[in-house]
């Protein structure tokens, strides 16, 4: 990612290692069905965030070497759109095909 992992704080990022513009992150997103009313989406987001911020939630994340990104639903939607554009462009330019 753009920052060092808490699990491996002495391992430099790819950018720090000299590979310019190399930031690739894995992520897990919980989604609701299309058309779910915004207040319900926000409540789900708020409640999940509360759970992940508990000591047990933090231990679970640490055990998976994951870090919590506190995002709003619109931020997540924008992130997913930008990732789709980014990887679609790369796939097209590199002429990557499925087998």
N, CA, C and O atoms as CSV, one atom per row, in Angstrom:
chain,resi,resn,atom,element,x,y,z
A,1,UNK,N,N,0.851,-1.184,0.000
A,1,UNK,CA,C,0.000,0.000,0.000
A,1,UNK,C,C,0.888,1.236,0.000
A,1,UNK,O,O,2.107,1.134,-0.134
A,2,UNK,N,N,0.291,2.367,0.146
A,2,UNK,CA,C,1.050,3.616,0.175
A,2,UNK,C,C,1.789,3.790,1.499
A,2,UNK,O,O,2.723,4.585,1.593
A,3,UNK,N,N,1.374,3.052,2.512
A,3,UNK,CA,C,2.022,3.135,3.819
A,3,UNK,C,C,2.507,1.749,4.237
A,3,UNK,O,O,2.020,0.732,3.743
A,4,UNK,N,N,3.444,1.727,5.128
A,4,UNK,CA,C,3.969,0.453,5.616
A,4,UNK,C,C,2.919,-0.294,6.423
A,4,UNK,O,O,2.066,0.311,7.072
A,5,UNK,N,N,2.996,-1.598,6.372
A,5,UNK,CA,C,2.090,-2.455,7.124
A,5,UNK,C,C,2.467,-2.446,8.600
A,5,UNK,O,O,3.647,-2.504,8.947
A,6,UNK,N,N,1.458,-2.372,9.467
A,6,UNK,CA,C,1.713,-2.457,10.903
A,6,UNK,C,C,2.295,-3.825,11.250
A,6,UNK,O,O,3.046,-3.952,12.217
A,7,UNK,N,N,1.950,-4.856,10.459
A,7,UNK,CA,C,2.461,-6.202,10.707
A,7,UNK,C,C,3.933,-6.340,10.316
A,7,UNK,O,O,4.643,-7.192,10.851
A,8,UNK,N,N,4.389,-5.505,9.387
A,8,UNK,CA,C,5.778,-5.566,8.904
A,8,UNK,C,C,6.343,-4.146,8.821
A,8,UNK,O,O,6.636,-3.667,7.725
A,9,UNK,N,N,6.497,-3.478,9.941
A,9,UNK,CA,C,6.881,-2.069,9.916
A,9,UNK,C,C,8.273,-1.792,9.358
A,9,UNK,O,O,8.557,-0.665,8.954
A,10,UNK,N,N,9.138,-2.788,9.328
A,10,UNK,CA,C,10.492,-2.579,8.800
A,10,UNK,C,C,10.622,-2.902,7.320
A,10,UNK,O,O,11.700,-2.764,6.742
A,11,UNK,N,N,9.524,-3.333,6.705
A,11,UNK,CA,C,9.541,-3.635,5.274
A,11,UNK,C,C,9.070,-2.392,4.519
A,11,UNK,O,O,7.958,-1.914,4.744
A,12,UNK,N,N,9.906,-1.871,3.627
A,12,UNK,CA,C,9.517,-0.657,2.904
A,12,UNK,C,C,8.382,-0.923,1.916
A,12,UNK,O,O,8.185,-2.045,1.450
A,13,UNK,N,N,7.652,0.132,1.616
A,13,UNK,CA,C,6.637,0.038,0.569
A,13,UNK,C,C,7.358,-0.089,-0.769
A,13,UNK,O,O,8.565,0.139,-0.848
A,14,UNK,N,N,6.630,-0.450,-1.812
A,14,UNK,CA,C,7.249,-0.554,-3.135
A,14,UNK,C,C,7.772,0.811,-3.591
A,14,UNK,O,O,8.834,0.892,-4.208
A,15,UNK,N,N,7.043,1.866,-3.294
A,15,UNK,CA,C,7.494,3.208,-3.665
A,15,UNK,C,C,8.797,3.532,-2.936
A,15,UNK,O,O,9.734,4.057,-3.537
A,16,UNK,N,N,8.853,3.216,-1.633
A,16,UNK,CA,C,10.090,3.442,-0.878
A,16,UNK,C,C,11.242,2.604,-1.434
A,16,UNK,O,O,12.402,3.009,-1.355
A,17,UNK,N,N,10.922,1.441,-1.993
A,17,UNK,CA,C,11.941,0.556,-2.560
A,17,UNK,C,C,12.364,0.985,-3.961
A,17,UNK,O,O,13.236,0.361,-4.566
A,18,UNK,N,N,11.750,2.051,-4.480
A,18,UNK,CA,C,12.171,2.587,-5.765
A,18,UNK,C,C,11.273,2.279,-6.938
A,18,UNK,O,O,11.616,2.618,-8.070
A,19,UNK,N,N,10.138,1.651,-6.712
A,19,UNK,CA,C,9.202,1.368,-7.801
A,19,UNK,C,C,8.133,2.470,-7.783
A,19,UNK,O,O,7.168,2.400,-7.021
A,20,UNK,N,N,8.318,3.466,-8.617
A,20,UNK,CA,C,7.438,4.636,-8.617
A,20,UNK,C,C,5.993,4.263,-8.939
A,20,UNK,O,O,5.731,3.402,-9.778
A,21,UNK,N,N,5.080,4.918,-8.268
A,21,UNK,CA,C,3.639,4.780,-8.522
A,21,UNK,C,C,3.119,3.353,-8.353
A,21,UNK,O,O,2.110,3.001,-8.964
A,22,UNK,N,N,3.765,2.538,-7.555
A,22,UNK,CA,C,3.315,1.162,-7.350
A,22,UNK,C,C,2.574,1.083,-6.028
A,22,UNK,O,O,3.181,0.940,-4.966
A,23,UNK,N,N,1.267,1.178,-6.106
A,23,UNK,CA,C,0.431,1.034,-4.919
A,23,UNK,C,C,-0.714,0.105,-5.293
A,23,UNK,O,O,-1.594,0.466,-6.074
A,24,UNK,N,N,-0.691,-1.092,-4.727
A,24,UNK,CA,C,-1.747,-2.077,-4.958
A,24,UNK,C,C,-2.189,-2.562,-3.585
A,24,UNK,O,O,-1.375,-3.005,-2.774
A,25,UNK,N,N,-3.474,-2.473,-3.342
A,25,UNK,CA,C,-3.998,-2.864,-2.045
A,25,UNK,C,C,-5.100,-3.896,-2.220
A,25,UNK,O,O,-5.848,-3.874,-3.198
A,26,UNK,N,N,-5.182,-4.787,-1.264
A,26,UNK,CA,C,-6.336,-5.673,-1.230
A,26,UNK,C,C,-7.354,-5.030,-0.301
A,26,UNK,O,O,-6.997,-4.239,0.573
A,27,UNK,N,N,-8.605,-5.367,-0.490
A,27,UNK,CA,C,-9.635,-4.756,0.340
A,27,UNK,C,C,-10.835,-5.673,0.437
A,27,UNK,O,O,-11.080,-6.511,-0.431
A,28,UNK,N,N,-11.563,-5.495,1.498
A,28,UNK,CA,C,-12.807,-6.218,1.726
A,28,UNK,C,C,-13.879,-5.163,1.920
A,28,UNK,O,O,-13.722,-4.242,2.722
A,29,UNK,N,N,-14.961,-5.303,1.187
A,29,UNK,CA,C,-16.051,-4.337,1.253
A,29,UNK,C,C,-17.346,-5.095,1.506
A,29,UNK,O,O,-17.611,-6.114,0.868
A,30,UNK,N,N,-18.140,-4.603,2.428
A,30,UNK,CA,C,-19.464,-5.166,2.657
A,30,UNK,C,C,-20.449,-4.293,1.888
A,30,UNK,O,O,-20.443,-3.069,2.020
A,31,UNK,N,N,-21.293,-4.936,1.084
A,31,UNK,CA,C,-22.228,-4.190,0.242
A,31,UNK,C,C,-23.670,-4.590,0.559
A,31,UNK,O,O,-23.951,-5.709,0.986
A,32,UNK,N,N,-24.554,-3.651,0.338
A,32,UNK,CA,C,-25.985,-3.893,0.479
A,32,UNK,C,C,-26.581,-3.961,-0.923
A,32,UNK,O,O,-25.976,-3.469,-1.875
A,33,UNK,N,N,-27.747,-4.558,-1.059
A,33,UNK,CA,C,-28.378,-4.617,-2.383
A,33,UNK,C,C,-28.640,-3.221,-2.956
A,33,UNK,O,O,-28.889,-2.270,-2.216
A,34,UNK,N,N,-28.580,-3.119,-4.273
A,34,UNK,CA,C,-28.886,-1.852,-4.940
A,34,UNK,C,C,-30.264,-1.378,-4.490
A,34,UNK,O,O,-31.194,-2.173,-4.353
A,35,UNK,N,N,-30.380,-0.083,-4.265
A,35,UNK,CA,C,-31.663,0.484,-3.880
A,35,UNK,C,C,-31.924,0.497,-2.385
A,35,UNK,O,O,-32.967,0.974,-1.940
A,36,UNK,N,N,-30.973,-0.031,-1.594
A,36,UNK,CA,C,-31.148,0.016,-0.141
A,36,UNK,C,C,-31.181,1.481,0.284
A,36,UNK,O,O,-30.302,2.250,-0.104
A,37,UNK,N,N,-32.175,1.882,1.072
A,37,UNK,CA,C,-32.260,3.287,1.487
A,37,UNK,C,C,-30.982,3.760,2.190
A,37,UNK,O,O,-30.396,3.031,2.990
A,38,UNK,N,N,-30.566,4.974,1.882
A,38,UNK,CA,C,-29.324,5.525,2.418
A,38,UNK,C,C,-29.245,5.478,3.945
A,38,UNK,O,O,-28.179,5.165,4.475
A,39,UNK,N,N,-30.321,5.773,4.673
A,39,UNK,CA,C,-30.213,5.694,6.138
A,39,UNK,C,C,-29.868,4.276,6.626
A,39,UNK,O,O,-29.172,4.119,7.629
A,40,UNK,N,N,-30.342,3.273,5.934
A,40,UNK,CA,C,-30.019,1.887,6.318
A,40,UNK,C,C,-28.560,1.584,5.995
A,40,UNK,O,O,-27.864,0.965,6.801
A,41,UNK,N,N,-28.093,2.009,4.833
A,41,UNK,CA,C,-26.685,1.816,4.462
A,41,UNK,C,C,-25.790,2.507,5.491
A,41,UNK,O,O,-24.793,1.934,5.929
A,42,UNK,N,N,-26.140,3.725,5.876
A,42,UNK,CA,C,-25.331,4.459,6.848
A,42,UNK,C,C,-25.340,3.765,8.205
A,42,UNK,O,O,-24.309,3.688,8.873
A,43,UNK,N,N,-26.488,3.265,8.607
A,43,UNK,CA,C,-26.573,2.576,9.899
A,43,UNK,C,C,-25.732,1.306,9.894
A,43,UNK,O,O,-25.034,1.020,10.867
A,44,UNK,N,N,-25.796,0.537,8.798
A,44,UNK,CA,C,-24.958,-0.659,8.684
A,44,UNK,C,C,-23.480,-0.291,8.783
A,44,UNK,O,O,-22.710,-0.951,9.481
A,45,UNK,N,N,-23.097,0.760,8.081
A,45,UNK,CA,C,-21.709,1.216,8.109
A,45,UNK,C,C,-21.297,1.614,9.533
A,45,UNK,O,O,-20.229,1.227,10.007
A,46,UNK,N,N,-22.141,2.379,10.197
A,46,UNK,CA,C,-21.838,2.833,11.557
A,46,UNK,C,C,-21.708,1.663,12.521
A,46,UNK,O,O,-20.791,1.633,13.342
A,47,UNK,N,N,-22.613,0.706,12.426
A,47,UNK,CA,C,-22.595,-0.434,13.351
A,47,UNK,C,C,-21.404,-1.349,13.105
A,47,UNK,O,O,-20.803,-1.860,14.051
A,48,UNK,N,N,-21.060,-1.559,11.832
A,48,UNK,CA,C,-19.880,-2.383,11.537
A,48,UNK,C,C,-18.618,-1.693,12.037
A,48,UNK,O,O,-17.726,-2.343,12.582
A,49,UNK,N,N,-18.542,-0.387,11.856
A,49,UNK,CA,C,-17.387,0.356,12.334
A,49,UNK,C,C,-17.263,0.232,13.850
A,49,UNK,O,O,-16.168,0.016,14.370
A,50,UNK,N,N,-18.365,0.366,14.547
A,50,UNK,CA,C,-18.341,0.207,16.012
A,50,UNK,C,C,-17.789,-1.166,16.395
A,50,UNK,O,O,-16.965,-1.277,17.302
A,51,UNK,N,N,-18.242,-2.201,15.706
A,51,UNK,CA,C,-17.790,-3.561,16.011
A,51,UNK,C,C,-16.293,-3.716,15.747
A,51,UNK,O,O,-15.589,-4.310,16.564
A,52,UNK,N,N,-15.796,-3.200,14.633
A,52,UNK,CA,C,-14.373,-3.341,14.314
A,52,UNK,C,C,-13.497,-2.539,15.259
A,52,UNK,O,O,-12.327,-2.873,15.443
A,53,UNK,N,N,-14.038,-1.487,15.862
A,53,UNK,CA,C,-13.246,-0.655,16.763
A,53,UNK,C,C,-13.193,-1.189,18.192
A,53,UNK,O,O,-12.477,-0.635,19.026
A,54,UNK,N,N,-13.929,-2.247,18.486
A,54,UNK,CA,C,-13.844,-2.863,19.812
A,54,UNK,C,C,-12.503,-3.576,19.945
A,54,UNK,O,O,-11.860,-3.878,18.939
A,55,UNK,N,N,-12.074,-3.848,21.178
A,55,UNK,CA,C,-10.817,-4.606,21.333
A,55,UNK,C,C,-10.848,-5.953,20.598
A,55,UNK,O,O,-9.849,-6.356,20.002
A,56,UNK,N,N,-11.987,-6.643,20.638
A,56,UNK,CA,C,-12.082,-7.929,19.930
A,56,UNK,C,C,-11.971,-7.733,18.424
A,56,UNK,O,O,-11.281,-8.495,17.747
A,57,UNK,N,N,-12.639,-6.725,17.901
A,57,UNK,CA,C,-12.559,-6.433,16.473
A,57,UNK,C,C,-11.142,-6.095,16.054
A,57,UNK,O,O,-10.681,-6.545,15.005
A,58,UNK,N,N,-10.447,-5.305,16.862
A,58,UNK,CA,C,-9.069,-4.946,16.564
A,58,UNK,C,C,-8.155,-6.168,16.600
A,58,UNK,O,O,-7.246,-6.286,15.778
A,59,UNK,N,N,-8.392,-7.084,17.556
A,59,UNK,CA,C,-7.601,-8.326,17.620
A,59,UNK,C,C,-7.841,-9.185,16.383
A,59,UNK,O,O,-6.906,-9.761,15.825
A,60,UNK,N,N,-9.110,-9.265,15.956
A,60,UNK,CA,C,-9.423,-10.052,14.756
A,60,UNK,C,C,-8.713,-9.485,13.534
A,60,UNK,O,O,-8.118,-10.231,12.756
A,61,UNK,N,N,-8.772,-8.180,13.365
A,61,UNK,CA,C,-8.101,-7.546,12.228
A,61,UNK,C,C,-6.594,-7.777,12.285
A,61,UNK,O,O,-5.973,-8.114,11.277
A,62,UNK,N,N,-6.012,-7.596,13.465
A,62,UNK,CA,C,-4.569,-7.791,13.610
A,62,UNK,C,C,-4.189,-9.228,13.283
A,62,UNK,O,O,-3.158,-9.468,12.656
A,63,UNK,N,N,-5.019,-10.195,13.705
A,63,UNK,CA,C,-4.752,-11.600,13.410
A,63,UNK,C,C,-4.795,-11.917,11.926
A,63,UNK,O,O,-4.191,-12.891,11.477
A,64,UNK,N,N,-5.506,-11.099,11.167
A,64,UNK,CA,C,-5.592,-11.268,9.713
A,64,UNK,C,C,-4.615,-10.353,8.973
A,64,UNK,O,O,-4.603,-10.305,7.743
A,65,UNK,N,N,-3.792,-9.625,9.746
A,65,UNK,CA,C,-2.885,-8.620,9.170
A,65,UNK,C,C,-3.641,-7.615,8.311
A,65,UNK,O,O,-3.191,-7.224,7.234
A,66,UNK,N,N,-4.793,-7.212,8.813
A,66,UNK,CA,C,-5.619,-6.233,8.103
A,66,UNK,C,C,-5.698,-4.958,8.929
A,66,UNK,O,O,-5.623,-4.987,10.157
A,67,UNK,N,N,-5.850,-3.849,8.235
A,67,UNK,CA,C,-6.012,-2.570,8.895
A,67,UNK,C,C,-7.356,-1.981,8.484
A,67,UNK,O,O,-7.750,-2.063,7.321
A,68,UNK,N,N,-8.046,-1.397,9.433
A,68,UNK,CA,C,-9.371,-0.838,9.185
A,68,UNK,C,C,-9.263,0.521,8.505
A,68,UNK,O,O,-8.563,1.413,8.982
A,69,UNK,N,N,-9.953,0.664,7.403
A,69,UNK,CA,C,-10.082,1.965,6.749
A,69,UNK,C,C,-11.470,2.483,7.079
A,69,UNK,O,O,-12.473,1.915,6.647
A,70,UNK,N,N,-11.524,3.547,7.836
A,70,UNK,CA,C,-12.813,4.104,8.228
A,70,UNK,C,C,-13.338,4.963,7.080
A,70,UNK,O,O,-12.916,6.105,6.897
A,71,UNK,N,N,-14.255,4.398,6.320
A,71,UNK,CA,C,-14.764,5.063,5.128
A,71,UNK,C,C,-16.263,5.260,5.212
A,71,UNK,O,O,-16.984,4.502,5.860
A,72,UNK,N,N,-16.701,6.293,4.541
A,72,UNK,CA,C,-18.130,6.532,4.388
A,72,UNK,C,C,-18.605,5.767,3.153
A,72,UNK,O,O,-17.811,5.517,2.246
A,73,UNK,N,N,-19.890,5.391,3.101
A,73,UNK,CA,C,-20.387,4.636,1.938
A,73,UNK,C,C,-20.066,5.299,0.595
A,73,UNK,O,O,-19.712,4.601,-0.356
A,74,UNK,N,N,-20.179,6.618,0.492
A,74,UNK,CA,C,-19.880,7.285,-0.775
A,74,UNK,C,C,-18.395,7.173,-1.112
A,74,UNK,O,O,-18.033,7.028,-2.279
A,75,UNK,N,N,-17.535,7.239,-0.096
A,75,UNK,CA,C,-16.091,7.073,-0.326
A,75,UNK,C,C,-15.800,5.693,-0.906
A,75,UNK,O,O,-14.976,5.552,-1.810
A,76,UNK,N,N,-16.479,4.681,-0.380
A,76,UNK,CA,C,-16.275,3.313,-0.858
A,76,UNK,C,C,-16.742,3.191,-2.303
A,76,UNK,O,O,-16.058,2.589,-3.131
A,77,UNK,N,N,-17.902,3.760,-2.606
A,77,UNK,CA,C,-18.422,3.719,-3.981
A,77,UNK,C,C,-17.440,4.395,-4.937
A,77,UNK,O,O,-17.175,3.874,-6.020
A,78,UNK,N,N,-16.904,5.542,-4.549
A,78,UNK,CA,C,-15.938,6.252,-5.395
A,78,UNK,C,C,-14.647,5.450,-5.557
A,78,UNK,O,O,-14.065,5.413,-6.641
A,79,UNK,N,N,-14.204,4.810,-4.475
A,79,UNK,CA,C,-12.998,3.984,-4.537
A,79,UNK,C,C,-13.194,2.821,-5.506
A,79,UNK,O,O,-12.328,2.550,-6.338
A,80,UNK,N,N,-14.329,2.138,-5.399
A,80,UNK,CA,C,-14.585,0.999,-6.284
A,80,UNK,C,C,-14.644,1.433,-7.742
A,80,UNK,O,O,-14.153,0.725,-8.621
A,81,UNK,N,N,-15.242,2.591,-8.005
A,81,UNK,CA,C,-15.294,3.115,-9.370
A,81,UNK,C,C,-13.890,3.393,-9.883
A,81,UNK,O,O,-13.559,3.032,-11.012
A,82,UNK,N,N,-13.059,4.034,-9.061
A,82,UNK,CA,C,-11.696,4.353,-9.507
A,82,UNK,C,C,-10.877,3.087,-9.727
A,82,UNK,O,O,-10.072,3.033,-10.657
A,83,UNK,N,N,-11.067,2.062,-8.887
A,83,UNK,CA,C,-10.357,0.805,-9.078
A,83,UNK,C,C,-10.794,0.111,-10.371
A,83,UNK,O,O,-9.967,-0.450,-11.089
A,84,UNK,N,N,-12.090,0.150,-10.660
A,84,UNK,CA,C,-12.587,-0.461,-11.897
A,84,UNK,C,C,-11.974,0.234,-13.113
A,84,UNK,O,O,-11.560,-0.431,-14.062
A,85,UNK,N,N,-11.914,1.550,-13.091
A,85,UNK,CA,C,-11.321,2.305,-14.196
A,85,UNK,C,C,-9.829,1.985,-14.312
A,85,UNK,O,O,-9.321,1.734,-15.405
A,86,UNK,N,N,-9.143,1.999,-13.183
A,86,UNK,CA,C,-7.699,1.748,-13.166
A,86,UNK,C,C,-7.350,0.386,-13.765
A,86,UNK,O,O,-6.505,0.287,-14.654
A,87,UNK,N,N,-8.012,-0.666,-13.268
A,87,UNK,CA,C,-7.661,-2.006,-13.705
A,87,UNK,C,C,-8.196,-2.318,-15.098
A,87,UNK,O,O,-7.575,-3.087,-15.832
A,88,UNK,N,N,-9.318,-1.746,-15.475
A,88,UNK,CA,C,-9.827,-1.934,-16.844
A,88,UNK,C,C,-8.846,-1.364,-17.848
A,88,UNK,O,O,-8.576,-1.975,-18.882
A,89,UNK,N,N,-8.313,-0.195,-17.541
A,89,UNK,CA,C,-7.334,0.439,-18.429
A,89,UNK,C,C,-6.091,-0.432,-18.567
A,89,UNK,O,O,-5.608,-0.663,-19.676
A,90,UNK,N,N,-5.578,-0.912,-17.445
A,90,UNK,CA,C,-4.386,-1.756,-17.479
A,90,UNK,C,C,-4.643,-3.033,-18.265
A,90,UNK,O,O,-3.812,-3.431,-19.081
A,91,UNK,N,N,-5.769,-3.677,-18.034
A,91,UNK,CA,C,-6.112,-4.918,-18.734
A,91,UNK,C,C,-6.193,-4.676,-20.237
A,91,UNK,O,O,-5.703,-5.478,-21.032
A,92,UNK,N,N,-6.815,-3.566,-20.617
A,92,UNK,CA,C,-6.947,-3.239,-22.035
A,92,UNK,C,C,-5.573,-2.934,-22.653
A,92,UNK,O,O,-5.240,-3.461,-23.715
A,93,UNK,N,N,-4.785,-2.092,-21.996
A,93,UNK,CA,C,-3.477,-1.697,-22.539
A,93,UNK,C,C,-2.518,-2.884,-22.625
A,93,UNK,O,O,-1.716,-2.961,-23.556
A,94,UNK,N,N,-2.591,-3.800,-21.674
A,94,UNK,CA,C,-1.695,-4.962,-21.682
A,94,UNK,C,C,-2.272,-6.123,-22.491
A,94,UNK,O,O,-1.642,-7.173,-22.613
A,95,UNK,N,N,-3.477,-5.930,-23.047
A,95,UNK,CA,C,-4.149,-6.950,-23.838
A,95,UNK,C,C,-4.242,-8.279,-23.068
A,95,UNK,O,O,-3.955,-9.349,-23.605
A,96,UNK,N,N,-4.646,-8.176,-21.812
A,96,UNK,CA,C,-4.789,-9.353,-20.963
A,96,UNK,C,C,-6.109,-10.053,-21.286
A,96,UNK,O,O,-7.164,-9.421,-21.333
A,97,UNK,N,N,-6.033,-11.355,-21.507
A,97,UNK,CA,C,-7.211,-12.145,-21.855
A,97,UNK,C,C,-7.403,-13.251,-20.809
A,97,UNK,O,O,-6.441,-13.719,-20.200
A,98,UNK,N,N,-8.631,-13.646,-20.620
A,98,UNK,CA,C,-8.893,-14.783,-19.722
A,98,UNK,C,C,-8.584,-16.075,-20.454
A,98,UNK,O,O,-8.617,-16.129,-21.683
A,99,UNK,N,N,-8.288,-17.095,-19.703
A,99,UNK,CA,C,-8.000,-18.401,-20.321
A,99,UNK,C,C,-9.077,-19.386,-19.951
A,99,UNK,O,O,-9.025,-20.543,-20.368
